[in-house]
Amino acid sequence: MLPIRQESHWVYKTAQITRIGWFVFHLLFLAIFLSSMPFFWLILPLFFAAFLIPQWVGIKIDSFGVKNYPLLELTFSGLFLIVGCYLLGEYSSFLAYPALCAGIYSNPGKERWWLWAGFSLVPFLAVLAVGLNHLGLGVIDGFFFYGIGVAVAKVIEAEKKTQRLLVENRRQNQLLKEYARQIEKVTLLEERNRLARDLHDTVGHTFTSVIMGLDAASFLMKTSSEKAQEQVDILSDVMRKSLGEIRTQIHQISPSEEREEVPSQLKKIADEFALHTKTTIHFEHIDQHDINISSRATITLIRCLQESLTNAIRHGHASEIMITLKADSSRVILLIQDNGIGIREVSYGFGLNGMKERLESLQGRLSIESKENEGTVVTCFLPVNISRFREGVIQDDKSVTSG
């Protein structure tokens, strides 16, 4: 039997139940009005074949009977109509509801239209069996009701497609929510790492300057209290500036003043570090063209310079540092070379990893070369757009490829 219990749509269940009622009605008609006729026992087996075979030949949805139900309906119900009309001598509208059910269960494609042609031809053959004088509206039963069934099938198909789209939309929405949650976690983690690097670079750089400045002040106290006080005042000012910078990073407040040029910002940091640590620092800007980079790229160069200067003093015990900033048509290069004790093997700790991650996030890279007792060379490469002519060219951060 057609799987009524497995059907998901009420139209299919209603069609199957109504079909049973349709055949019961015609069985009563045969039993009451035609049981006394000699052809009754010939036509009765054809009736039960038309009733049982199409609807009861399959149970599973993928069985032959279920998949080919419209064809079976056309074959057996059509045969019963033609033979019955021939024996009775009258045309009957028996095929109307089987054609409707076949249309409802028809599958999209060419098969549907071949079946429509078949259901249109069967009533015409039945008319020929009883004579063309019976040609009338009854001949269009198969054509008309099968067409209604196809229209109902198309409505159901559209409804099922809509349901599938709704289910898929819900699934996609759920995936988007999960994706948004993952992005939020990743963003939060990246922001934490960025803030950690900023604090590490800023605090480490400042503390190195202050510690060395205090060491110098402790010696000056014995020889010149005025110079010692002056040194302490300078260090106090450094700490205040550092505290303000840390607060800015924590609260994510961008400075409101006009942004300085990159070389001047880097030189100022180098000069302040040299002043506080009593270290000889040379700063050189080669090929002095305008370097238009984003705030993020500028901060990356600043943090790399701070970390490199701090490492040169803290770990390399350098007394002289050479800083070179240069740019070509595709990148800007920041080179920090010291005369410190150097290292045998480069080991990436928190600070160096922070520099590397900052540069790589902007498609840049970090290079460190060092030998024992020969100093260390730190090179930062950063892709950048360079404007050689400032006149008439105004670029903001959105036009820059480096972040």
C-alpha positions in Angstrom: 0.0 0.0 0.0 1.2 3.5 -0.6 2.9 4.6 2.6 0.2 6.8 4.1 1.9 6.8 7.6 5.2 7.9 6.1 3.8 10.7 4.1 4.7 14.2 5.3 2.0 16.1 3.6 -1.7 15.9 4.3 -2.6 16.2 0.6 -1.1 12.7 -0.1 -3.0 11.1 2.8 -6.2 12.8 1.8 -5.8 11.7 -1.9 -5.2 8.0 -0.9 -8.1 7.8 1.5 -10.4 9.5 -1.0 -9.3 7.1 -3.7 -10.4 4.2 -1.6 -13.8 5.8 -1.2 -13.9 6.4 -5.0 -13.4 2.7 -5.7 -15.8 1.6 -3.0 -18.5 3.8 -4.6 -17.9 2.2 -8.0 -17.8 -1.3 -6.5 -21.3 -0.7 -5.0 -22.4 0.6 -8.4 -21.2 -2.6 -10.0 -22.7 -4.8 -7.4 -26.1 -3.1 -7.5 -26.6 -2.3 -11.2 -24.4 -4.7 -13.1 -24.3 -7.9 -11.1 -27.0 -9.5 -13.2 -25.2 -8.9 -16.5 -23.2 -11.7 -18.1 -19.9 -9.6 -18.3 -20.0 -8.8 -14.6 -17.5 -11.6 -13.6 -15.2 -10.5 -16.4 -15.1 -6.9 -15.5 -14.9 -7.5 -11.7 -11.3 -8.8 -11.8 -10.2 -5.8 -13.9 -11.9 -3.6 -11.3 -9.9 -5.1 -8.4 -6.7 -5.0 -10.4 -7.2 -1.3 -11.0 -8.0 -0.8 -7.3 -5.4 -2.9 -5.7 -2.3 -3.1 -7.9 -1.4 0.7 -8.1 -2.0 1.4 -4.4 -0.9 -1.9 -2.8 2.0 -3.0 -5.0 4.6 -1.3 -2.8 5.2 -0.4 0.8 8.5 1.3 1.0 8.9 4.8 -0.6 11.7 3.6 -2.9 9.9 0.4 -4.0 8.9 -0.1 -7.6 5.2 0.2 -7.0 5.5 3.5 -5.1 8.0 5.0 -7.6 5.9 4.0 -10.6 2.4 4.6 -9.1 1.2 7.0 -11.8 2.1 4.6 -14.6 0.4 1.7 -12.8 -2.7 3.9 -12.3 -2.7 4.8 -16.0 -2.3 1.1 -17.1 -4.8 -0.7 -14.9 -7.5 2.1 -14.4 -7.3 2.9 -18.1 -7.7 -0.7 -19.1 -10.7 -1.1 -16.8 -12.3 2.1 -18.3 -11.8 1.0 -21.9 -13.1 -2.6 -21.3 -15.9 -1.5 -19.1 -17.1 1.2 -21.6 -17.0 -1.4 -24.4 -19.0 -4.0 -22.4 -21.4 -1.5 -21.0 -21.9 0.5 -24.1 -21.8 3.8 -22.2 -18.9 6.2 -21.4 -18.0 6.5 -17.7 -16.0 9.2 -15.8 -14.3 6.5 -13.7 -10.8 7.7 -14.7 -11.2 11.2 -13.3 -10.0 10.6 -9.7 -7.3 8.0 -10.6 -5.9 10.6 -13.0 -6.0 13.2 -10.3 -4.1 11.0 -7.9 -1.6 10.1 -10.6 -1.0 13.8 -11.2 -0.4 14.5 -7.5 2.1 11.6 -7.3 3.8 12.4 -10.6 7.5 13.2 -10.6 9.0 16.3 -12.3 10.4 15.9 -15.7 9.5 14.4 -19.1 7.8 11.4 -17.5 5.1 13.7 -16.1 4.2 15.0 -19.6 4.2 11.6 -21.2 1.7 10.4 -18.5 -0.4 13.5 -19.3 -0.6 12.4 -22.9 -1.5 8.9 -21.8 -4.3 10.0 -19.5 -5.6 12.2 -22.4 -5.6 9.3 -24.8 -7.3 6.6 -22.7 -10.7 8.4 -22.5 -10.6 8.9 -26.2 -10.0 5.2 -26.7 -12.9 4.5 -24.4 -15.2 6.7 -26.5 -14.1 4.8 -29.7 -15.0 1.6 -27.9 -18.6 2.8 -27.5 -18.9 4.9 -30.6 -18.1 8.5 -31.5 -21.7 9.5 -30.7 -20.6 9.5 -27.1 -17.9 12.1 -27.6 -18.5 14.9 -25.2 -17.1 16.5 -22.0 -16.4 13.1 -20.5 -13.5 12.7 -22.9 -11.5 15.4 -21.2 -11.6 13.7 -17.8 -8.1 12.3 -18.0 -6.6 15.4 -19.4 -8.4 17.8 -17.0 -8.0 15.9 -13.7 -4.4 14.8 -14.4 -3.6 18.5 -15.0 -5.2 19.5 -11.7 -3.1 16.8 -10.0 0.1 18.1 -11.6 -0.8 21.6 -10.4 -1.3 20.3 -6.9 2.0 18.4 -7.1 3.8 21.6 -8.2 2.3 23.5 -5.2 3.5 20.7 -2.9 7.0 20.7 -4.5 7.2 24.5 -4.0 6.1 24.2 -0.4 8.7 21.4 0.2 11.4 23.5 -1.4 10.4 26.4 0.8 10.6 24.1 3.9 14.0 22.9 2.8 15.2 26.4 2.3 13.9 27.4 5.8 15.7 24.4 7.3 18.8 25.3 5.4 18.5 28.9 6.5 18.1 27.9 10.1 21.2 25.7 9.8 23.2 28.5 8.1 22.0 30.9 10.8 23.2 28.5 13.4 26.5 28.1 11.6 26.8 31.9 11.4 26.1 32.2 15.1 28.8 29.6 15.9 31.1 31.4 13.5 30.4 34.8 15.1 31.1 33.3 18.5 34.4 31.9 17.2 35.3 35.2 15.6 34.5 36.9 18.9 36.8 34.6 20.8 39.6 34.9 18.3 39.2 38.7 18.2 39.2 38.9 22.0 42.3 36.6 22.1 44.1 38.7 19.5 43.2 41.9 21.4 44.5 40.4 24.6 47.7 39.4 22.9 48.1 42.8 21.3 47.5 44.6 24.6 49.9 42.2 26.3 52.6 43.0 23.7 51.9 46.7 24.0 52.2 46.6 27.7 55.3 44.4 27.5 57.0 46.7 25.0 56.1 49.9 26.7 56.7 48.9 30.3 59.9 47.0 29.4 61.3 49.9 27.4 60.4 52.5 30.1 61.6 50.4 33.0 65.0 49.7 31.3 65.4 53.5 30.7 64.4 54.3 34.3 66.6 51.7 35.9 69.6 52.8 34.1 68.8 56.4 34.8 68.4 55.6 38.5 71.8 53.8 38.5 73.3 57.0 37.0 71.5 59.2 39.5 72.9 57.1 42.4 76.4 57.9 41.3 75.7 61.5 40.8 74.3 61.9 44.3 77.8 61.4 45.6 79.4 64.0 43.3 76.6 66.4 42.3 73.3 66.5 44.0 72.0 69.1 41.6 72.7 66.8 38.6 71.2 63.9 40.5 68.0 65.8 41.2 67.8 66.8 37.5 68.2 63.2 36.5 65.5 62.1 38.9 63.1 64.8 37.6 63.7 63.6 34.0 63.0 60.0 35.1 59.8 61.1 36.8 58.7 62.8 33.7 59.4 59.6 31.7 57.3 57.5 34.2 54.4 60.0 33.9 54.5 59.7 30.1 54.7 56.0 30.3 51.7 55.8 32.6 49.7 58.0 30.2 50.6 55.7 27.3 49.6 52.6 29.3 46.3 54.2 30.2 45.7 55.0 26.5 46.4 51.4 25.5 44.1 50.0 28.2 41.2 52.3 27.3 41.8 52.1 23.6 42.0 55.9 23.2 43.6 57.2 20.1 45.7 60.4 20.5 43.8 63.4 19.3 46.8 65.4 18.2 48.0 65.4 14.6 50.1 62.4 13.8 53.8 63.0 13.4 55.8 61.7 10.6 57.2 58.2 11.1 60.9 59.1 11.0 60.4 61.9 13.6 58.5 59.6 15.9 61.2 56.9 15.7 64.0 59.5 16.2 62.2 61.0 19.3 62.0 57.5 20.9 65.7 56.9 20.1 66.7 60.3 21.5 64.7 59.9 24.7 66.1 56.4 25.2 69.7 57.7 24.6 69.1 60.5 27.1 67.8 58.2 29.9 70.3 55.4 29.4 73.3 57.4 28.6 73.8 55.3 25.5 75.2 56.6 22.2 72.5 56.2 19.6 72.8 57.3 15.9 69.6 57.7 13.8 69.7 57.8 10.0 66.8 58.2 7.6 68.1 57.2 4.1 66.3 58.3 1.0 64.0 60.7 2.8 60.7 60.3 1.1 57.3 60.6 2.6 56.3 57.3 4.1 52.5 57.0 4.2 51.5 54.1 6.4 48.6 53.3 8.7 48.6 54.0 12.4 48.8 50.3 13.0 51.9 50.0 10.9 53.5 53.0 12.6 52.8 51.5 16.1 54.3 48.2 14.9 57.6 50.0 13.9 57.6 51.9 17.2 57.1 48.7 19.3 59.8 46.9 17.3 62.2 49.8 17.9 61.4 50.0 21.6 61.9 46.2 22.1 65.1 46.2 20.1 66.6 49.1 22.1 65.5 47.5 25.4 67.1 44.1 24.4 70.3 45.8 23.2 70.8 47.4 26.7 69.3 44.7 28.9 70.7 41.6 27.2 73.4 42.9 24.9 74.9 45.5 27.3 75.5 47.7 24.2 77.1 51.1 24.5 76.4 52.3 21.0 73.4 51.6 18.7 72.9 52.5 15.1 69.3 52.9 13.8 68.7 53.1 10.0 65.3 53.8 8.4 65.0 53.4 4.7 62.4 52.7 2.1 62.1 51.7 -1.5 59.2 51.3 -3.9 57.6 48.4 -2.1 58.7 48.3 1.6 60.1 50.2 4.5 63.1 48.7 6.4 64.0 49.5 10.0 67.5 48.3 11.0 68.8 48.4 14.6 72.5 47.4 15.0 74.3 47.4 18.4 77.9 46.7 19.5 76.8 44.5 22.4 78.0 41.1 23.4 75.8 39.3 20.9 74.3 35.9 21.3 75.3 32.4 20.1 71.7 31.3 19.1 68.7 33.5 18.7 65.9 32.5 21.1 62.4 34.0 20.6 60.9 35.0 23.8 57.7 37.0 24.5 59.2 40.2 23.2 60.7 38.9 20.0 57.6 36.8 19.3 55.5 39.9 19.7 57.6 41.8 17.2 57.4 38.9 14.7 53.6 38.5 15.1 53.1 42.3 14.7 55.1 42.4 11.5 53.6 39.2 10.0 50.1 40.5 10.6 51.0 43.2 8.2 52.7 40.8 5.7 56.1 41.9 7.0 58.9 39.9 8.5 61.6 40.0 11.2 65.3 39.1 10.7 67.8 38.8 13.6 71.5 38.2 13.1 74.0 38.0 15.9 77.4 36.6 16.8 79.1 36.4 20.1 81.1 39.6 20.9 80.1 41.1 17.5 76.8 42.6 18.4 73.3 42.1 17.0 71.5 43.3 13.9 67.7 43.4 14.0 65.9 44.1 10.7 62.2 44.8 10.3 60.7 44.6 6.9 57.2 46.1 6.3 55.4 46.4 2.9 54.2 49.9 2.4 53.0 52.5 -0.2 55.5 55.3 -0.6 54.6 58.7 -2.0 57.6 60.4 -3.5 55.7 63.6 -4.2 53.6 65.0 -1.4 52.1 67.8 -3.6 48.6 67.0 -4.6 48.6 63.6 -2.9 46.6 63.1 0.3 46.3 59.6 1.6 44.6 58.4 4.6 45.0 55.1 6.4 42.4 53.3 4.3 44.5 53.7 1.1 47.5 51.9 2.5 48.3 48.2 2.0 50.2 47.8 5.3 47.2 47.5 7.6 
